[in-house]
């Protein structure tokens, strides 16, 4: 129980933060292939913050960073079997692609491609035990940069494209370390 300066008391107990690791497969409509993410997780009551790395299967290396924030739609989501949530996902990706992978009419060479994506949506966690869970989410958002309609700049060999709207779908599992 917490007492505030004006004498009121907060009847909700202070919840201790939980830390964990989450691994997901996800796909967006920005033009990248399905990728993997490895995230560190901090859960404190109704909010969860995920921060981690994007693994690009095309270049076979870590080539991006991800920040993902969730707000649970129920109280005590770690104690319930099903825990729905709202999320915001931010992804920055940078990779090098062969220009022949993009368009066969381009000359052979290497180009850089970057994208910055923002998605909002809903998800559902299925708590298997107190420490292990499966998670799935669907959302929609905007991306800046695309390989759907690429253009190779003649002097820098940088691949640039258009912006647009795209869906996101994620599925994965996580483990909390207590």
C-alpha positions as a Markdown table, in Angstrom:
| # | Residue | x | y | z |
|---|---|---|---|---|
| 1 | Unk | 0.0 | 0.0 | 0.0 |
| 2 | Unk | 1.4 | 3.4 | -1.0 |
| 3 | Unk | 0.4 | 6.7 | 0.7 |
| 4 | Unk | 0.4 | 9.8 | -1.5 |
| 5 | Unk | 1.2 | 13.4 | -0.3 |
| 6 | Unk | -2.5 | 14.2 | -0.1 |
| 7 | Unk | -3.2 | 11.3 | 2.3 |
| 8 | Unk | -4.9 | 9.0 | -0.3 |
| 9 | Unk | -3.7 | 5.4 | -0.4 |
| 10 | Unk | -3.2 | 3.3 | -3.5 |
| 11 | Unk | -4.6 | -0.2 | -2.7 |
| 12 | Unk | -2.8 | -1.9 | -5.7 |
| 13 | Unk | 0.4 | -3.5 | -4.6 |
| 14 | Unk | 3.5 | -2.5 | -6.5 |
| 15 | Unk | 4.3 | -5.2 | -9.0 |
| 16 | Unk | 7.9 | -6.3 | -9.5 |
| 17 | Unk | 9.4 | -6.1 | -12.9 |
| 18 | Unk | 10.0 | -9.4 | -14.8 |
| 19 | Unk | 12.7 | -9.9 | -17.4 |
| 20 | Unk | 12.8 | -12.3 | -20.3 |
| 21 | Unk | 13.7 | -13.3 | -23.8 |
| 22 | Unk | 11.4 | -13.5 | -26.8 |
| 23 | Unk | 11.9 | -15.0 | -30.3 |
| 24 | Unk | 9.5 | -14.2 | -33.1 |
| 25 | Unk | 9.0 | -14.8 | -36.8 |
| 26 | Unk | 7.3 | -11.8 | -38.5 |
| 27 | Unk | 6.3 | -10.5 | -41.9 |
| 28 | Unk | 5.5 | -7.0 | -43.1 |
| 29 | Unk | 4.3 | -5.7 | -46.4 |
| 30 | Unk | 7.3 | -3.4 | -46.9 |
| 31 | Unk | 9.0 | -5.9 | -49.3 |
| 32 | Unk | 11.4 | -7.8 | -47.0 |
| 33 | Unk | 11.1 | -11.6 | -46.7 |
| 34 | Unk | 9.9 | -13.2 | -43.5 |
| 35 | Unk | 12.4 | -12.4 | -40.8 |
| 36 | Unk | 13.3 | -13.3 | -37.2 |
| 37 | Unk | 13.7 | -11.1 | -34.1 |
| 38 | Unk | 15.4 | -11.7 | -30.9 |
| 39 | Unk | 14.2 | -9.5 | -28.1 |
| 40 | Unk | 14.9 | -8.7 | -24.5 |
| 41 | Unk | 11.7 | -8.2 | -22.5 |
| 42 | Unk | 10.8 | -6.1 | -19.5 |
| 43 | Unk | 7.3 | -6.6 | -18.1 |
| 44 | Unk | 6.0 | -4.4 | -15.3 |
| 45 | Unk | 2.3 | -4.9 | -14.5 |
| 46 | Unk | 0.2 | -4.0 | -17.6 |
| 47 | Unk | 3.0 | -2.8 | -19.8 |
| 48 | Unk | 5.7 | -4.7 | -21.6 |
| 49 | Unk | 8.8 | -3.3 | -23.5 |
| 50 | Unk | 10.7 | -5.4 | -26.0 |
| 51 | Unk | 14.0 | -4.3 | -27.5 |
| 52 | Unk | 16.2 | -6.3 | -29.8 |
| 53 | Unk | 17.6 | -7.2 | -33.2 |
| 54 | Unk | 16.2 | -8.2 | -36.6 |
| 55 | Unk | 17.9 | -11.1 | -38.4 |
| 56 | Unk | 17.7 | -10.8 | -42.2 |
| 57 | Unk | 17.5 | -14.2 | -43.9 |
| 58 | Unk | 18.5 | -12.6 | -47.3 |
| 59 | Unk | 21.9 | -11.3 | -46.0 |
| 60 | Unk | 22.2 | -14.0 | -43.3 |
| 61 | Unk | 23.1 | -11.5 | -40.5 |
| 62 | Unk | 21.6 | -9.2 | -37.9 |
| 63 | Unk | 20.7 | -6.1 | -39.9 |
| 64 | Unk | 18.2 | -4.1 | -37.8 |
| 65 | Unk | 16.8 | -3.0 | -34.5 |
| 66 | Unk | 13.3 | -3.4 | -33.1 |
| 67 | Unk | 11.4 | -1.7 | -30.3 |
| 68 | Unk | 8.0 | -3.1 | -29.4 |
| 69 | Unk | 5.6 | -1.8 | -26.7 |
| 70 | Unk | 2.5 | -3.6 | -25.4 |
| 71 | Unk | -0.3 | -2.6 | -23.1 |
| 72 | Unk | -2.4 | -5.4 | -21.7 |
| 73 | Unk | -6.2 | -5.2 | -21.9 |
| 74 | Unk | -6.6 | -7.1 | -18.6 |
| 75 | Unk | -5.3 | -6.8 | -15.1 |
| 76 | Unk | -2.5 | -9.3 | -14.1 |
| 77 | Unk | -1.8 | -10.7 | -17.6 |
| 78 | Unk | 0.9 | -13.1 | -16.3 |
| 79 | Unk | -1.7 | -14.9 | -14.2 |
| 80 | Unk | -4.3 | -15.5 | -16.9 |
| 81 | Unk | -4.1 | -18.2 | -19.6 |
| 82 | Unk | -5.2 | -15.8 | -22.4 |
| 83 | Unk | -3.9 | -12.2 | -22.2 |
| 84 | Unk | -5.0 | -9.8 | -25.1 |
| 85 | Unk | -3.0 | -6.6 | -25.7 |
| 86 | Unk | -2.5 | -3.6 | -27.9 |
| 87 | Unk | 0.9 | -2.9 | -29.4 |
| 88 | Unk | 3.2 | -0.4 | -31.1 |
| 89 | Unk | 6.1 | -1.9 | -33.1 |
| 90 | Unk | 9.0 | 0.2 | -34.6 |
| 91 | Unk | 11.5 | -1.5 | -36.9 |
| 92 | Unk | 14.6 | -0.1 | -38.5 |
| 93 | Unk | 16.3 | -2.4 | -41.1 |
| 94 | Unk | 19.3 | -1.9 | -43.2 |
| 95 | Unk | 20.7 | -4.5 | -45.6 |
| 96 | Unk | 22.8 | -4.9 | -48.7 |
| 97 | Unk | 21.2 | -6.6 | -51.6 |
| 98 | Unk | 22.5 | -7.6 | -55.0 |
| 99 | Unk | 20.9 | -5.4 | -57.6 |
| 100 | Unk | 20.2 | -8.6 | -59.7 |
| 101 | Unk | 18.0 | -9.8 | -56.8 |
| 102 | Unk | 15.8 | -6.8 | -57.2 |
| 103 | Unk | 15.5 | -6.3 | -61.0 |
| 104 | Unk | 17.2 | -8.4 | -63.6 |
| 105 | Unk | 17.5 | -5.4 | -65.9 |
| 106 | Unk | 19.9 | -3.7 | -63.5 |
| 107 | Unk | 23.6 | -4.2 | -63.7 |
| 108 | Unk | 25.2 | -6.6 | -61.2 |
| 109 | Unk | 26.4 | -4.9 | -58.1 |
| 110 | Unk | 25.6 | -4.3 | -54.4 |
| 111 | Unk | 23.2 | -1.7 | -53.1 |
| 112 | Unk | 22.1 | -0.6 | -49.7 |
| 113 | Unk | 18.5 | -0.6 | -48.6 |
| 114 | Unk | 17.0 | 0.9 | -45.5 |
| 115 | Unk | 13.5 | 1.0 | -44.1 |
| 116 | Unk | 11.8 | 2.5 | -41.0 |
| 117 | Unk | 8.5 | 0.9 | -40.1 |
| 118 | Unk | 5.8 | 1.8 | -37.6 |
| 119 | Unk | 2.8 | -0.6 | -36.8 |
| 120 | Unk | -0.1 | -0.6 | -34.4 |
| 121 | Unk | -2.3 | -3.6 | -33.7 |
| 122 | Unk | -3.7 | -6.2 | -31.3 |
| 123 | Unk | -2.2 | -9.5 | -30.0 |
| 124 | Unk | -2.8 | -12.4 | -27.8 |
| 125 | Unk | -0.5 | -14.1 | -25.3 |
| 126 | Unk | -1.1 | -17.7 | -24.3 |
| 127 | Unk | 0.6 | -18.4 | -21.0 |
| 128 | Unk | 1.7 | -22.0 | -20.9 |
| 129 | Unk | 3.3 | -21.7 | -17.5 |
| 130 | Unk | 4.1 | -18.8 | -15.2 |
| 131 | Unk | 7.4 | -18.3 | -17.2 |
| 132 | Unk | 6.7 | -19.6 | -20.8 |
| 133 | Unk | 4.2 | -18.1 | -23.3 |
| 134 | Unk | 3.3 | -18.1 | -26.9 |
| 135 | Unk | 2.4 | -14.8 | -28.6 |
| 136 | Unk | 0.7 | -13.8 | -31.9 |
| 137 | Unk | -0.2 | -10.4 | -33.2 |
| 138 | Unk | -1.6 | -8.6 | -36.2 |
| 139 | Unk | -1.4 | -4.9 | -37.1 |
| 140 | Unk | -1.2 | -2.3 | -39.7 |
| 141 | Unk | 1.1 | 0.7 | -40.2 |
| 142 | Unk | 3.4 | 2.7 | -42.4 |
| 143 | Unk | 6.9 | 2.2 | -43.8 |
| 144 | Unk | 9.4 | 4.7 | -45.1 |
| 145 | Unk | 11.5 | 3.1 | -47.9 |
| 146 | Unk | 10.5 | 0.0 | -49.9 |
| 147 | Unk | 12.0 | -2.7 | -52.1 |
| 148 | Unk | 8.7 | -3.1 | -53.9 |
| 149 | Unk | 9.6 | -0.5 | -56.4 |
| 150 | Unk | 13.4 | 0.0 | -56.1 |
| 151 | Unk | 15.6 | 2.4 | -57.9 |
| 152 | Unk | 19.3 | 2.2 | -57.9 |
| 153 | Unk | 21.1 | 5.5 | -57.6 |
| 154 | Unk | 23.8 | 5.7 | -60.2 |
| 155 | Unk | 26.7 | 7.1 | -58.2 |
| 156 | Unk | 26.2 | 5.6 | -54.7 |
| 157 | Unk | 24.6 | 2.3 | -55.7 |
| 158 | Unk | 22.1 | 2.9 | -52.9 |
| 159 | Unk | 18.7 | 1.3 | -53.5 |
| 160 | Unk | 15.8 | 3.6 | -52.7 |
| 161 | Unk | 12.1 | 3.2 | -53.1 |
| 162 | Unk | 8.6 | 4.4 | -52.1 |
| 163 | Unk | 6.7 | 4.7 | -48.9 |
| 164 | Unk | 3.4 | 3.1 | -48.1 |
| 165 | Unk | 1.1 | 1.3 | -45.7 |
| 166 | Unk | 1.5 | -2.3 | -44.8 |
| 167 | Unk | 0.3 | -5.1 | -42.5 |
| 168 | Unk | 2.4 | -6.9 | -39.9 |
| 169 | Unk | 2.0 | -10.4 | -38.5 |
| 170 | Unk | 4.1 | -11.9 | -35.7 |
| 171 | Unk | 4.2 | -15.3 | -34.0 |
| 172 | Unk | 6.7 | -16.4 | -31.4 |
| 173 | Unk | 7.4 | -17.5 | -27.9 |
| 174 | Unk | 9.0 | -16.1 | -24.8 |
| 175 | Unk | 10.5 | -17.1 | -21.5 |
| 176 | Unk | 10.5 | -15.0 | -18.3 |
| 177 | Unk | 13.5 | -15.3 | -16.0 |
| 178 | Unk | 12.4 | -14.9 | -12.4 |
